[in-house]
Structures are given as C-alpha cells and as structure tokens.
C-alpha cells in the first residue's frame, strides 16, 4: 500500500517527531545548550523508522532490513556526535545565534533549531517510511541490491571518515594541521559524501514500493543541505581564517565527490602546508 494511503502512519510519525523535539527543546533550556539537537539527528530517524514499522508494517523482510540499516547508521552517528561534543559546551553556531537574539533565543530556538530540524527529519524520512510500511515485489530485486550497496558504501565513507578525523584530532602532534590522509586525501568531506550516498541508497530501495519514485525529493533535499546549507558551505565559511593551510587543501582536494588530488606548483605557501 502506498505511504500516502496510510495517513495514520504519517500522522503518528509526525506527532512522535514533534513530541521528541519539544522535549529536546525543553531540555536545552535547562542546560542552556542548543547543541543537544545535533546528536539526536541520527537517533531521531531511528525513532521515526521504528514508529512507522510498529504502526503500519507487516514486518516484511525489506522493511525489517531497512529498519536495521537505519538503526545501525542512526545510533552510530548519534553516539559519535555525543562523544565528540561531550564537555565541549554549546557549538559556536548556536552561541552565535544566542548572542544575536539575546533574551529571545529561548523561544526563537524552538522554531529555527528544533522544529525546523524536526520538520526536515520527517520529510527526509519519507522514503524510509515508504519502505517499512509499503508492499514491494516478492523477494529481493536488483534495485534492492543496488540501493543496499549504495547505502553500505555511504555508511563506510561516513563512519571511516569520522573515525579518521577523530584519531587525527586526538593526536597532539597534528594540532593546527590539516587532515589530508586516508579518505580525506580524496575528498574534503568524506562524511558528507557518505551521508548523501546513504539517502540515495534508501531512495533506490524505496523505488520498489508503490509511489516510491515520487519521493526523490528526499535525497535531493538532503544532498542540497549537505552541500549548500548546513554542511560544506557552513563549515568552510571561515575555516581558512582559522586554519590558513586549509586554503591549499581546498585547491588540491575535491569538495565532496572523491577524486585524485591536484598537484600544485611548488611555492613557499605550498611547501609550508602541513
């Protein structure tokens, strides 16, 4: 059955997402830390997936596998961000917003941070909901296999990229330097590339369900956010000011899609690159 013909699923997952975001927002007020929304991003999709599975699924193999895939991805990402942000205080993005809005930030953050992310989460999760509640072809198809392989590739890029960056930052000898080894040699953002692949893989699997092809806006939206909004553009907006060596890294290395690094002409600037 197409997802759009199951309003009880859509309404329930929307309500669960709303309640979770409101609770998270209230917690952020007591802690004075809006950053707690970030580790919830991955687990939030897990909650939506499990809710859809329990409300509208016949527990078919395709939906069960999708739940496992999203569960592994979401919980790993949530744990990674939780550990990374532990004792770090509020992220500078939210501190900047807090300084800008002053005493109004407590209610502005509800709409611009928590409800906005909750809305995006619910919209982007629609292919997942379609898979776990829809009726696809009997048995596994080549499309399913392709989608799963794309998902796994994306997961490995994201997880390995995060692990390599975490090790790099933990090494005192690399302080102030730029990571340009491992996956980071071929793309400045292997984690973002992997995240985009994950959502395209999910969409490919969703095309096996009735009406699934109409949900292509989900991976397009996620890819746009990663490239132009909360990902590459935001991260690199001032990074060359904080790390001048990153300018050479930008000139040498592909932004997102992995590719062989360029060879720059030898100059005092390139010779000083870490």
Order of alpha helices (4+ residues) and beta strands (2+ residues): alpha-alpha-alpha-alpha-alpha-alpha-alpha-alpha-alpha-alpha-alpha-alpha-alpha-alpha
